[in-house]
Amino acid sequence: MKNKIKVQRAIHNLTQDDLAKKIAVSRQTINTMESGKYVPSTALALKMARLFGVPVEELFELEEGD
């Protein structure tokens, strides 16, 4: 699954640590999501989308085979 977390963080001028604190996860969790090694739960994906003010489909994109 592709994601645009890093892009949205840059738009909102947030570090990985800032984002992690806002959604109550570790910085390492943000790092592994950005690198595509971890797919967040629906609740976590919705929290991030709400925080960034974008639809969840804009933040996450299914790749062929997902």
N, CA, C and O atoms as a CHARMM CRD file, in Angstrom:
* protein
*
  264
    1    1 MET  N      0.83900  -1.17400   0.00000 PROA 1      0.00000
    2    1 MET  CA     0.00000   0.00000   0.00000 PROA 1      0.00000
    3    1 MET  C      0.88500   1.23900   0.00000 PROA 1      0.00000
    4    1 MET  O      1.77300   1.38300   0.84000 PROA 1      0.00000
    5    2 LYS  N      0.63300   2.12100  -0.94600 PROA 2      0.00000
    6    2 LYS  CA     1.35900   3.39500  -0.99700 PROA 2      0.00000
    7    2 LYS  C      0.70600   4.37300  -0.03400 PROA 2      0.00000
    8    2 LYS  O     -0.48300   4.27100   0.26900 PROA 2      0.00000
    9    3 ASN  N      1.50300   5.32300   0.44100 PROA 3      0.00000
   10    3 ASN  CA     0.92500   6.36300   1.27700 PROA 3      0.00000
   11    3 ASN  C      1.63800   7.68700   1.02900 PROA 3      0.00000
   12    3 ASN  O      2.75200   7.73300   0.50900 PROA 3      0.00000
   13    4 LYS  N      0.96200   8.75100   1.41700 PROA 4      0.00000
   14    4 LYS  CA     1.49600  10.10400   1.25600 PROA 4      0.00000
   15    4 LYS  C      1.67200  10.78000   2.61300 PROA 4      0.00000
   16    4 LYS  O      1.50700  11.99300   2.74400 PROA 4      0.00000
   17    5 ILE  N      2.00500   9.98200   3.60900 PROA 5      0.00000
   18    5 ILE  CA     2.16800  10.52500   4.95300 PROA 5      0.00000
   19    5 ILE  C      3.29600  11.55400   4.99200 PROA 5      0.00000
   20    5 ILE  O      3.13700  12.63400   5.56100 PROA 5      0.00000
   21    6 LYS  N      4.41800  11.22100   4.39400 PROA 6      0.00000
   22    6 LYS  CA     5.56800  12.12300   4.41300 PROA 6      0.00000
   23    6 LYS  C      5.23300  13.44500   3.72800 PROA 6      0.00000
   24    6 LYS  O      5.62200  14.51100   4.20500 PROA 6      0.00000
   25    7 VAL  N      4.51900  13.37600   2.61800 PROA 7      0.00000
   26    7 VAL  CA     4.11300  14.58100   1.88900 PROA 7      0.00000
   27    7 VAL  C      3.20600  15.43800   2.76400 PROA 7      0.00000
   28    7 VAL  O      3.39600  16.65000   2.86600 PROA 7      0.00000
   29    8 GLN  N      2.21700  14.80300   3.39600 PROA 8      0.00000
   30    8 GLN  CA     1.29400  15.54100   4.25300 PROA 8      0.00000
   31    8 GLN  C      2.01100  16.12500   5.47800 PROA 8      0.00000
   32    8 GLN  O      1.69100  17.22800   5.92000 PROA 8      0.00000
   33    9 ARG  N      2.96700  15.38900   6.01600 PROA 9      0.00000
   34    9 ARG  CA     3.74900  15.92800   7.14200 PROA 9      0.00000
   35    9 ARG  C      4.46600  17.19800   6.72200 PROA 9      0.00000
   36    9 ARG  O      4.48900  18.18200   7.46100 PROA 9      0.00000
   37   10 ALA  N      5.05800  17.17300   5.51900 PROA 10     0.00000
   38   10 ALA  CA     5.79300  18.34000   5.02200 PROA 10     0.00000
   39   10 ALA  C      4.84200  19.52500   4.81100 PROA 10     0.00000
   40   10 ALA  O      5.17200  20.65600   5.16500 PROA 10     0.00000
   41   11 ILE  N      3.67600  19.26700   4.24200 PROA 11     0.00000
   42   11 ILE  CA     2.69400  20.32800   4.01700 PROA 11     0.00000
   43   11 ILE  C      2.29600  20.97300   5.34000 PROA 11     0.00000
   44   11 ILE  O      2.11700  22.18800   5.42200 PROA 11     0.00000
   45   12 HSD  N      2.16100  20.14400   6.37300 PROA 12     0.00000
   46   12 HSD  CA     1.72600  20.63600   7.67900 PROA 12     0.00000
   47   12 HSD  C      2.89800  20.96200   8.61500 PROA 12     0.00000
   48   12 HSD  O      2.70600  21.26500   9.79300 PROA 12     0.00000
   49   13 ASN  N      4.10300  20.89300   8.06500 PROA 13     0.00000
   50   13 ASN  CA     5.31600  21.23800   8.81900 PROA 13     0.00000
   51   13 ASN  C      5.41700  20.45200  10.13400 PROA 13     0.00000
   52   13 ASN  O      5.65700  21.02500  11.19600 PROA 13     0.00000
   53   14 LEU  N      5.22900  19.12900  10.04000 PROA 14     0.00000
   54   14 LEU  CA     5.32000  18.25300  11.21000 PROA 14     0.00000
   55   14 LEU  C      6.49800  17.30200  11.07000 PROA 14     0.00000
   56   14 LEU  O      6.77300  16.80800   9.97700 PROA 14     0.00000
   57   15 THR  N      7.18300  17.04800  12.15300 PROA 15     0.00000
   58   15 THR  CA     8.20700  16.00000  12.16600 PROA 15     0.00000
   59   15 THR  C      7.50400  14.66900  12.40800 PROA 15     0.00000
   60   15 THR  O      6.31800  14.63500  12.73900 PROA 15     0.00000
   61   16 GLN  N      8.23700  13.58200  12.24300 PROA 16     0.00000
   62   16 GLN  CA     7.68000  12.26900  12.56500 PROA 16     0.00000
   63   16 GLN  C      7.25200  12.24200  14.03400 PROA 16     0.00000
   64   16 GLN  O      6.20000  11.69700  14.36900 PROA 16     0.00000
   65   17 ASP  N      8.05700  12.82300  14.89100 PROA 17     0.00000
   66   17 ASP  CA     7.75300  12.85000  16.32200 PROA 17     0.00000
   67   17 ASP  C      6.49300  13.66900  16.61000 PROA 17     0.00000
   68   17 ASP  O      5.66400  13.26700  17.42600 PROA 17     0.00000
   69   18 ASP  N      6.34900  14.81500  15.94100 PROA 18     0.00000
   70   18 ASP  CA     5.14900  15.64400  16.11200 PROA 18     0.00000
   71   18 ASP  C      3.89600  14.85600  15.74700 PROA 18     0.00000
   72   18 ASP  O      2.92200  14.83100  16.49900 PROA 18     0.00000
   73   19 LEU  N      3.93400  14.21600  14.58800 PROA 19     0.00000
   74   19 LEU  CA     2.77700  13.44000  14.12500 PROA 19     0.00000
   75   19 LEU  C      2.49100  12.30000  15.08200 PROA 19     0.00000
   76   19 LEU  O      1.33800  12.05600  15.43700 PROA 19     0.00000
   77   20 ALA  N      3.52500  11.60700  15.49700 PROA 20     0.00000
   78   20 ALA  CA     3.35700  10.47400  16.41900 PROA 20     0.00000
   79   20 ALA  C      2.64200  10.90900  17.69800 PROA 20     0.00000
   80   20 ALA  O      1.73500  10.22500  18.17200 PROA 20     0.00000
   81   21 LYS  N      3.04900  12.03000  18.24100 PROA 21     0.00000
   82   21 LYS  CA     2.41800  12.52900  19.47300 PROA 21     0.00000
   83   21 LYS  C      0.95900  12.89100  19.25400 PROA 21     0.00000
   84   21 LYS  O      0.12000  12.64500  20.12000 PROA 21     0.00000
   85   22 LYS  N      0.65100  13.47500  18.10300 PROA 22     0.00000
   86   22 LYS  CA    -0.71900  13.89500  17.81000 PROA 22     0.00000
   87   22 LYS  C     -1.67800  12.72200  17.65100 PROA 22     0.00000
   88   22 LYS  O     -2.86900  12.84600  17.93700 PROA 22     0.00000
   89   23 ILE  N     -1.15700  11.57400  17.19200 PROA 23     0.00000
   90   23 ILE  CA    -2.04600  10.42000  16.98700 PROA 23     0.00000
   91   23 ILE  C     -1.75200   9.27700  17.95300 PROA 23     0.00000
   92   23 ILE  O     -2.25700   8.16700  17.78700 PROA 23     0.00000
   93   24 ALA  N     -0.93800   9.55800  18.95400 PROA 24     0.00000
   94   24 ALA  CA    -0.65300   8.62100  20.05700 PROA 24     0.00000
   95   24 ALA  C     -0.02500   7.29900  19.61100 PROA 24     0.00000
   96   24 ALA  O     -0.47500   6.21700  19.98700 PROA 24     0.00000
   97   25 VAL  N      1.03500   7.42200  18.79400 PROA 25     0.00000
   98   25 VAL  CA     1.85500   6.25700  18.43200 PROA 25     0.00000
   99   25 VAL  C      3.31700   6.65800  18.58500 PROA 25     0.00000
  100   25 VAL  O      3.61300   7.80900  18.90700 PROA 25     0.00000
  101   26 SER  N      4.22400   5.72700  18.36000 PROA 26     0.00000
  102   26 SER  CA     5.64700   6.04400  18.45700 PROA 26     0.00000
  103   26 SER  C      6.16200   6.63100  17.13700 PROA 26     0.00000
  104   26 SER  O      5.56200   6.44500  16.07900 PROA 26     0.00000
  105   27 ARG  N      7.27700   7.33600  17.22900 PROA 27     0.00000
  106   27 ARG  CA     7.91600   7.85600  16.01700 PROA 27     0.00000
  107   27 ARG  C      8.30400   6.71900  15.08800 PROA 27     0.00000
  108   27 ARG  O      8.24600   6.85300  13.86600 PROA 27     0.00000
  109   28 GLN  N      8.70600   5.58700  15.68500 PROA 28     0.00000
  110   28 GLN  CA     9.09000   4.42400  14.87900 PROA 28     0.00000
  111   28 GLN  C      7.90800   3.90600  14.06400 PROA 28     0.00000
  112   28 GLN  O      8.08800   3.43200  12.94300 PROA 28     0.00000
  113   29 THR  N      6.70800   3.99400  14.61900 PROA 29     0.00000
  114   29 THR  CA     5.51800   3.57400  13.88600 PROA 29     0.00000
  115   29 THR  C      5.32000   4.45900  12.65600 PROA 29     0.00000
  116   29 THR  O      5.01000   3.96300  11.57300 PROA 29     0.00000
  117   30 ILE  N      5.49700   5.75000  12.82200 PROA 30     0.00000
  118   30 ILE  CA     5.37400   6.68000  11.68600 PROA 30     0.00000
  119   30 ILE  C      6.42800   6.33100  10.63400 PROA 30     0.00000
  120   30 ILE  O      6.13200   6.28500   9.44000 PROA 30     0.00000
  121   31 ASN  N      7.64500   6.08800  11.08100 PROA 31     0.00000
  122   31 ASN  CA     8.72700   5.74400  10.15800 PROA 31     0.00000
  123   31 ASN  C      8.40700   4.48100   9.37000 PROA 31     0.00000
  124   31 ASN  O      8.60000   4.44800   8.15500 PROA 31     0.00000
  125   32 THR  N      7.92200   3.44500  10.04000 PROA 32     0.00000
  126   32 THR  CA     7.63800   2.19200   9.32700 PROA 32     0.00000
  127   32 THR  C      6.43200   2.33500   8.39600 PROA 32     0.00000
  128   32 THR  O      6.37200   1.67600   7.35800 PROA 32     0.00000
  129   33 MET  N      5.47600   3.18700   8.75600 PROA 33     0.00000
  130   33 MET  CA     4.35200   3.43800   7.83800 PROA 33     0.00000
  131   33 MET  C      4.84000   4.17700   6.59800 PROA 33     0.00000
  132   33 MET  O      4.48000   3.81600   5.47800 PROA 33     0.00000
  133   34 GLU  N      5.65500   5.20900   6.79200 PROA 34     0.00000
  134   34 GLU  CA     6.16000   5.97800   5.65400 PROA 34     0.00000
  135   34 GLU  C      6.98900   5.12200   4.70700 PROA 34     0.00000
  136   34 GLU  O      6.96900   5.33500   3.49500 PROA 34     0.00000
  137   35 SER  N      7.70800   4.16700   5.24900 PROA 35     0.00000
  138   35 SER  CA     8.54700   3.30600   4.40200 PROA 35     0.00000
  139   35 SER  C      7.77100   2.15200   3.79600 PROA 35     0.00000
  140   35 SER  O      8.32600   1.37300   3.02200 PROA 35     0.00000
  141   36 GLY  N      6.49100   2.03100   4.13600 PROA 36     0.00000
  142   36 GLY  CA     5.65100   0.99000   3.54700 PROA 36     0.00000
  143   36 GLY  C      5.77900  -0.36700   4.20600 PROA 36     0.00000
  144   36 GLY  O      5.26100  -1.36000   3.69500 PROA 36     0.00000
  145   37 LYS  N      6.46700  -0.41800   5.33700 PROA 37     0.00000
  146   37 LYS  CA     6.66500  -1.70300   6.02700 PROA 37     0.00000
  147   37 LYS  C      5.51500  -2.04200   6.96600 PROA 37     0.00000
  148   37 LYS  O      5.40100  -3.17900   7.42300 PROA 37     0.00000
  149   38 TYR  N      4.66000  -1.06100   7.25700 PROA 38     0.00000
  150   38 TYR  CA     3.55300  -1.25400   8.19200 PROA 38     0.00000
  151   38 TYR  C      2.30800  -0.57500   7.64600 PROA 38     0.00000
  152   38 TYR  O      2.33900   0.59900   7.27800 PROA 38     0.00000
  153   39 VAL  N      1.21600  -1.31900   7.59700 PROA 39     0.00000
  154   39 VAL  CA    -0.06900  -0.76800   7.16400 PROA 39     0.00000
  155   39 VAL  C     -0.88000  -0.47600   8.42500 PROA 39     0.00000
  156   39 VAL  O     -1.11700  -1.37700   9.23000 PROA 39     0.00000
  157   40 PRO  N     -1.30300   0.76000   8.60100 PROA 40     0.00000
  158   40 PRO  CA    -2.01600   1.11600   9.82500 PROA 40     0.00000
  159   40 PRO  C     -3.42300   0.51400   9.88200 PROA 40     0.00000
  160   40 PRO  O     -4.00000   0.12600   8.86600 PROA 40     0.00000
  161   41 SER  N     -3.94500   0.45100  11.09300 PROA 41     0.00000
  162   41 SER  CA    -5.33300   0.02900  11.27700 PROA 41     0.00000
  163   41 SER  C     -6.24100   1.07800  10.64100 PROA 41     0.00000
  164   41 SER  O     -5.81700   2.19600  10.34800 PROA 41     0.00000
  165   42 THR  N     -7.48200   0.69700  10.43700 PROA 42     0.00000
  166   42 THR  CA    -8.45900   1.63600   9.88800 PROA 42     0.00000
  167   42 THR  C     -8.58500   2.86000  10.79100 PROA 42     0.00000
  168   42 THR  O     -8.62900   3.99100  10.30600 PROA 42     0.00000
  169   43 ALA  N     -8.64400   2.63600  12.09400 PROA 43     0.00000
  170   43 ALA  CA    -8.78600   3.74500  13.03800 PROA 43     0.00000
  171   43 ALA  C     -7.60100   4.70800  12.94100 PROA 43     0.00000
  172   43 ALA  O     -7.78600   5.92500  12.95400 PROA 43     0.00000
  173   44 LEU  N     -6.39900   4.17100  12.84500 PROA 44     0.00000
  174   44 LEU  CA    -5.20600   5.01100  12.75500 PROA 44     0.00000
  175   44 LEU  C     -5.17800   5.77500  11.42800 PROA 44     0.00000
  176   44 LEU  O     -4.82700   6.95400  11.39500 PROA 44     0.00000
  177   45 ALA  N     -5.54400   5.10500  10.34400 PROA 45     0.00000
  178   45 ALA  CA    -5.59700   5.76800   9.03700 PROA 45     0.00000
  179   45 ALA  C     -6.60900   6.91000   9.05400 PROA 45     0.00000
  180   45 ALA  O     -6.35400   7.97800   8.49700 PROA 45     0.00000
  181   46 LEU  N     -7.75500   6.68400   9.69100 PROA 46     0.00000
  182   46 LEU  CA    -8.77700   7.72200   9.78600 PROA 46     0.00000
  183   46 LEU  C     -8.31100   8.89300  10.65200 PROA 46     0.00000
  184   46 LEU  O     -8.59900  10.04700  10.33600 PROA 46     0.00000
  185   47 LYS  N     -7.60100   8.60700  11.73000 PROA 47     0.00000
  186   47 LYS  CA    -7.05500   9.67300  12.58300 PROA 47     0.00000
  187   47 LYS  C     -6.10900  10.57300  11.78800 PROA 47     0.00000
  188   47 LYS  O     -6.17600  11.79800  11.87800 PROA 47     0.00000
  189   48 MET  N     -5.22900   9.94400  11.00900 PROA 48     0.00000
  190   48 MET  CA    -4.27400  10.73000  10.22500 PROA 48     0.00000
  191   48 MET  C     -4.98100  11.54800   9.16100 PROA 48     0.00000
  192   48 MET  O     -4.67000  12.72400   8.97200 PROA 48     0.00000
  193   49 ALA  N     -5.92800  10.93900   8.46600 PROA 49     0.00000
  194   49 ALA  CA    -6.66700  11.65600   7.43200 PROA 49     0.00000
  195   49 ALA  C     -7.39900  12.85400   8.02900 PROA 49     0.00000
  196   49 ALA  O     -7.39200  13.94000   7.44900 PROA 49     0.00000
  197   50 ARG  N     -8.01900  12.66300   9.16700 PROA 50     0.00000
  198   50 ARG  CA    -8.73400  13.75100   9.84300 PROA 50     0.00000
  199   50 ARG  C     -7.75900  14.85700  10.25600 PROA 50     0.00000
  200   50 ARG  O     -8.04400  16.04000  10.07000 PROA 50     0.00000
  201   51 LEU  N     -6.61400  14.47300  10.81500 PROA 51     0.00000
  202   51 LEU  CA    -5.61000  15.44600  11.23400 PROA 51     0.00000
  203   51 LEU  C     -5.12900  16.28800  10.05300 PROA 51     0.00000
  204   51 LEU  O     -4.97500  17.50400  10.17100 PROA 51     0.00000
  205   52 PHE  N     -4.89300  15.62900   8.91000 PROA 52     0.00000
  206   52 PHE  CA    -4.39200  16.33000   7.72900 PROA 52     0.00000
  207   52 PHE  C     -5.50400  17.01000   6.93400 PROA 52     0.00000
  208   52 PHE  O     -5.22700  17.81800   6.04800 PROA 52     0.00000
  209   53 GLY  N     -6.75900  16.68800   7.24500 PROA 53     0.00000
  210   53 GLY  CA    -7.88400  17.30300   6.53200 PROA 53     0.00000
  211   53 GLY  C     -8.04400  16.81300   5.11600 PROA 53     0.00000
  212   53 GLY  O     -8.44900  17.56200   4.22700 PROA 53     0.00000
  213   54 VAL  N     -7.71900  15.52900   4.90700 PROA 54     0.00000
  214   54 VAL  CA    -7.85200  14.93200   3.57400 PROA 54     0.00000
  215   54 VAL  C     -8.64400  13.63000   3.67000 PROA 54     0.00000
  216   54 VAL  O     -8.70200  13.02200   4.73900 PROA 54     0.00000
  217   55 PRO  N     -9.25200  13.19800   2.57200 PROA 55     0.00000
  218   55 PRO  CA    -9.91200  11.88400   2.59000 PROA 55     0.00000
  219   55 PRO  C     -8.85900  10.78600   2.76200 PROA 55     0.00000
  220   55 PRO  O     -7.72400  10.92600   2.30600 PROA 55     0.00000
  221   56 VAL  N     -9.24200   9.71900   3.41000 PROA 56     0.00000
  222   56 VAL  CA    -8.29800   8.62100   3.64300 PROA 56     0.00000
  223   56 VAL  C     -7.75500   8.08000   2.31200 PROA 56     0.00000
  224   56 VAL  O     -6.61100   7.63100   2.24000 PROA 56     0.00000
  225   57 GLU  N     -8.57900   8.12700   1.26500 PROA 57     0.00000
  226   57 GLU  CA    -8.14900   7.64600  -0.05600 PROA 57     0.00000
  227   57 GLU  C     -7.04300   8.51400  -0.65500 PROA 57     0.00000
  228   57 GLU  O     -6.29000   8.06300  -1.51800 PROA 57     0.00000
  229   58 GLU  N     -6.94900   9.75600  -0.19600 PROA 58     0.00000
  230   58 GLU  CA    -5.87900  10.62800  -0.66800 PROA 58     0.00000
  231   58 GLU  C     -4.57000  10.34100   0.06100 PROA 58     0.00000
  232   58 GLU  O     -3.48600  10.58000  -0.47100 PROA 58     0.00000
  233   59 LEU  N     -4.68200   9.83300   1.26700 PROA 59     0.00000
  234   59 LEU  CA    -3.50700   9.54400   2.07800 PROA 59     0.00000
  235   59 LEU  C     -2.94900   8.15200   1.80600 PROA 59     0.00000
  236   59 LEU  O     -1.73900   7.93700   1.87300 PROA 59     0.00000
  237   60 PHE  N     -3.83500   7.21000   1.49800 PROA 60     0.00000
  238   60 PHE  CA    -3.43000   5.81500   1.25300 PROA 60     0.00000
  239   60 PHE  C     -3.98500   5.34100  -0.08500 PROA 60     0.00000
  240   60 PHE  O     -5.10800   5.67100  -0.46600 PROA 60     0.00000
  241   61 GLU  N     -3.16800   4.55900  -0.78700 PROA 61     0.00000
  242   61 GLU  CA    -3.57500   4.05700  -2.09600 PROA 61     0.00000
  243   61 GLU  C     -3.20500   2.58600  -2.21100 PROA 61     0.00000
  244   61 GLU  O     -2.05900   2.19800  -1.98700 PROA 61     0.00000
  245   62 LEU  N     -4.19600   1.77700  -2.56200 PROA 62     0.00000
  246   62 LEU  CA    -3.93500   0.34900  -2.76700 PROA 62     0.00000
  247   62 LEU  C     -3.09300   0.15300  -4.01300 PROA 62     0.00000
  248   62 LEU  O     -3.30800   0.81600  -5.02800 PROA 62     0.00000
  249   63 GLU  N     -2.14600  -0.74900  -3.93400 PROA 63     0.00000
  250   63 GLU  CA    -1.35200  -1.11800  -5.08900 PROA 63     0.00000
  251   63 GLU  C     -1.88800  -2.43900  -5.62300 PROA 63     0.00000
  252   63 GLU  O     -2.57100  -3.17500  -4.91200 PROA 63     0.00000
  253   64 GLU  N     -1.58100  -2.72600  -6.84800 PROA 64     0.00000
  254   64 GLU  CA    -2.00900  -3.99800  -7.43900 PROA 64     0.00000
  255   64 GLU  C     -1.44400  -5.13100  -6.58200 PROA 64     0.00000
  256   64 GLU  O     -0.25900  -5.13200  -6.24900 PROA 64     0.00000
  257   65 GLY  N     -2.28000  -6.07600  -6.23200 PROA 65     0.00000
  258   65 GLY  CA    -1.84800  -7.17900  -5.40600 PROA 65     0.00000
  259   65 GLY  C     -2.16300  -6.99300  -3.93500 PROA 65     0.00000
  260   65 GLY  O     -2.02400  -7.93500  -3.15500 PROA 65     0.00000
  261   66 ASP  N     -2.58100  -5.80700  -3.53900 PROA 66     0.00000
  262   66 ASP  CA    -2.95900  -5.56500  -2.12500 PROA 66     0.00000
  263   66 ASP  C     -4.32400  -6.16200  -1.84700 PROA 66     0.00000
  264   66 ASP  O     -4.82100  -6.06900  -0.72500 PROA 66     0.00000
